[in-house]
Amino acid sequence: LWLCVFMTMGLTVQVQAQTPSVPGVEVTELRIEKSEGALLLQSSLRLDLSAVVEDALQKGMPIYFVTEAEITRDRWYWYDKKISTVARHYRLAYQPLTRLWCLNVSRDPIGTVGAASSLSQSFQTLPEALAAIRRTVNWKLADLTELENDNKYTLIFKFRLDVSQLARPFQMTAGSNAEWNLATQKTIRFTSDIGR
């Protein structure tokens, strides 16, 4: 009987270890630092695409992501004051002829301004391309001169799959399909003396 119990437990552990991660997105690291007169953001995400999104990418359909960061200053007498809002837009597409993954990054929506006005990078594999989206290093949020002493601030960090930039037929399908719903948000409270 004990032998059967231990064998069953061992089998359960092996099955759990082999189960792939659940599709979705989650903020795993979010830090604010001061450097050279600027407030910088460091972030990491766990980003796992659903089978539907990955299949669309493999068939050559570009997928769009957006990262947004907003800093507000607390005000007791009115709404919080918006200090800074920055965004980073990503366009990820597979090029079947070259068998490369192309990633475009821009401050503005790429569908609006076009891919020519964005920074472009190519990757051999999808995991390499996703790794570039998952990690943000030294992203300038604001100048330190915009922060006042002895005040409290809030950083609202958001990441999502931008369905609004997909082709029209896919916007309606994706809007009602949970497999296209990749979004996360995290908030940090800090003071102007951060990093001291």
C-alpha positions as CSV (number, residue, x, y, z in Angstrom):
1,L,0.0,0.0,0.0
2,W,2.8,2.4,0.9
3,L,4.7,1.6,-2.2
4,C,1.6,2.5,-4.3
5,V,1.2,5.8,-2.4
6,F,4.8,6.8,-3.0
7,M,4.6,5.8,-6.7
8,T,1.5,7.9,-7.2
9,M,3.1,10.9,-5.5
10,G,6.2,10.6,-7.7
11,L,4.0,10.4,-10.8
12,T,2.0,13.5,-9.7
13,V,5.2,15.5,-9.2
14,Q,6.6,14.5,-12.6
15,V,3.3,15.5,-14.3
16,Q,3.2,18.9,-12.6
17,A,6.9,19.6,-13.6
18,Q,6.1,18.8,-17.2
19,T,3.0,21.0,-17.4
20,P,3.7,24.1,-19.5
21,S,3.1,27.5,-17.9
22,V,-0.4,29.0,-18.2
23,P,-0.7,31.7,-20.9
24,G,-0.8,35.1,-19.4
25,V,1.3,38.1,-18.3
26,E,2.5,39.1,-14.8
27,V,5.0,41.8,-13.5
28,T,7.8,39.9,-11.8
29,E,10.1,43.0,-11.1
30,L,9.4,46.7,-11.0
31,R,12.0,49.2,-9.6
32,I,12.6,52.9,-9.8
33,E,16.1,54.4,-9.7
34,K,17.7,57.8,-9.9
35,S,20.5,58.3,-12.3
36,E,22.1,61.3,-14.0
37,G,19.2,63.7,-13.2
38,A,16.5,61.3,-14.3
39,L,14.0,58.8,-12.8
40,L,14.5,55.4,-14.5
41,L,12.4,52.3,-14.6
42,Q,13.6,48.7,-14.5
43,S,11.0,46.0,-15.1
44,S,10.6,42.3,-15.9
45,L,7.5,40.5,-17.0
46,R,6.4,36.9,-17.3
47,L,4.8,36.8,-20.7
48,D,3.5,33.5,-22.0
49,L,1.4,33.7,-25.2
50,S,-1.7,31.6,-25.7
51,A,-1.8,29.0,-28.5
52,V,-4.2,31.2,-30.5
53,V,-1.9,34.3,-30.4
54,E,1.2,32.2,-31.2
55,D,-0.6,30.5,-34.1
56,A,-1.5,34.0,-35.5
57,L,2.1,35.1,-35.2
58,Q,3.3,31.9,-37.0
59,K,0.9,32.6,-39.9
60,G,2.5,36.1,-40.4
61,M,0.0,38.3,-38.5
62,P,1.7,41.1,-36.6
63,I,0.8,41.4,-32.9
64,Y,1.0,44.6,-31.0
65,F,1.9,45.2,-27.3
66,V,2.1,48.4,-25.3
67,T,3.8,49.3,-22.0
68,E,2.6,52.4,-20.2
69,A,4.0,54.2,-17.1
70,E,2.3,57.1,-15.4
71,I,3.6,59.1,-12.4
72,T,1.3,61.2,-10.3
73,R,1.9,63.3,-7.3
74,D,-0.5,63.1,-4.3
75,R,-2.7,66.1,-3.6
76,W,-5.0,66.0,-0.6
77,Y,-7.1,69.0,-1.8
78,W,-7.8,67.8,-5.4
79,Y,-7.1,65.0,-7.8
80,D,-3.5,63.7,-8.0
81,K,-1.3,65.8,-10.3
82,K,0.0,63.9,-13.4
83,I,3.7,64.4,-13.6
84,S,4.7,62.1,-16.5
85,T,3.2,59.6,-18.9
86,V,5.4,57.5,-21.2
87,A,4.5,54.6,-23.5
88,R,6.4,52.0,-25.5
89,H,4.7,50.3,-28.4
90,Y,5.8,47.0,-29.8
91,R,5.0,45.3,-33.1
92,L,6.1,41.6,-33.3
93,A,5.9,39.8,-36.7
94,Y,7.3,36.7,-38.3
95,Q,8.9,37.0,-41.7
96,P,8.4,33.6,-43.4
97,L,10.9,34.3,-46.3
98,T,13.8,35.1,-44.0
99,R,12.5,33.0,-41.1
100,L,13.3,35.9,-38.7
101,W,11.1,37.5,-36.0
102,C,11.0,41.3,-36.5
103,L,10.3,43.5,-33.5
104,N,9.6,47.2,-33.9
105,V,9.6,49.5,-30.9
106,S,8.3,53.1,-30.9
107,R,7.0,55.8,-28.5
108,D,3.8,56.2,-30.6
109,P,1.4,53.5,-31.9
110,I,3.2,51.8,-34.8
111,G,0.0,51.4,-36.8
112,T,-0.4,55.2,-36.8
113,V,3.1,56.4,-37.5
114,G,4.3,53.3,-39.5
115,A,7.1,50.9,-38.8
116,A,9.7,53.2,-40.5
117,S,9.7,55.6,-37.6
118,S,10.5,52.9,-35.0
119,L,13.5,51.0,-33.8
120,S,13.7,47.6,-35.5
121,Q,15.4,44.4,-34.4
122,S,15.5,40.9,-35.8
123,F,15.6,37.6,-33.8
124,Q,16.2,34.0,-34.8
125,T,13.5,32.6,-32.5
126,L,10.2,33.7,-30.9
127,P,11.5,33.3,-27.3
128,E,14.4,35.7,-28.1
129,A,12.0,38.3,-29.4
130,L,9.7,37.9,-26.4
131,A,12.7,38.3,-24.1
132,A,13.3,41.7,-25.6
133,I,9.6,42.7,-24.8
134,R,9.7,41.2,-21.3
135,R,12.5,43.3,-19.9
136,T,12.8,47.1,-19.7
137,V,16.1,48.6,-18.7
138,N,16.8,52.3,-17.8
139,W,13.5,53.6,-19.3
140,K,13.4,57.4,-18.5
141,L,10.1,58.2,-16.8
142,A,10.8,61.9,-15.8
143,D,13.5,64.4,-15.0
144,L,14.3,64.7,-11.3
145,T,13.6,68.5,-11.5
146,E,9.9,67.5,-12.0
147,L,9.8,66.0,-8.5
148,E,9.3,68.1,-5.4
149,N,10.8,67.4,-2.1
150,D,8.7,65.8,0.7
151,N,6.0,64.7,-1.7
152,K,4.5,61.2,-2.3
153,Y,4.2,59.8,-5.7
154,T,2.5,56.9,-7.4
155,L,3.8,54.9,-10.4
156,I,1.2,53.0,-12.4
157,F,2.8,50.5,-14.7
158,K,0.6,48.7,-17.4
159,F,1.3,46.1,-20.0
160,R,-1.2,44.7,-22.5
161,L,-1.7,43.2,-25.9
162,D,-3.0,46.1,-28.0
163,V,-6.1,44.7,-29.7
164,S,-7.0,48.1,-31.2
165,Q,-4.0,47.9,-33.6
166,L,-5.0,44.5,-35.1
167,A,-6.9,44.2,-38.4
168,R,-10.6,45.1,-38.0
169,P,-12.0,41.5,-38.3
170,F,-9.5,40.3,-35.6
171,Q,-10.4,43.3,-33.2
172,M,-14.0,41.9,-32.9
173,T,-12.9,38.3,-32.4
174,A,-10.0,39.1,-30.0
175,G,-12.2,41.5,-27.9
176,S,-14.5,38.6,-26.9
177,N,-11.8,35.9,-26.7
178,A,-10.0,35.3,-23.3
179,E,-7.0,33.9,-25.1
180,W,-6.3,37.4,-26.5
181,N,-6.7,39.1,-23.1
182,L,-3.1,39.6,-22.0
183,A,-2.9,42.5,-19.6
184,T,-1.4,43.3,-16.3
185,Q,-0.9,46.4,-14.0
186,K,1.2,47.2,-11.0
187,T,1.4,50.2,-8.7
188,I,4.3,51.5,-6.7
189,R,4.2,54.3,-4.1
190,F,7.4,56.3,-3.6
191,T,8.8,59.6,-2.3
192,S,11.1,62.1,-4.0
193,D,14.1,60.8,-1.9
194,I,14.0,57.3,-3.6
195,G,17.4,55.7,-3.9
196,R,19.0,57.6,-1.1
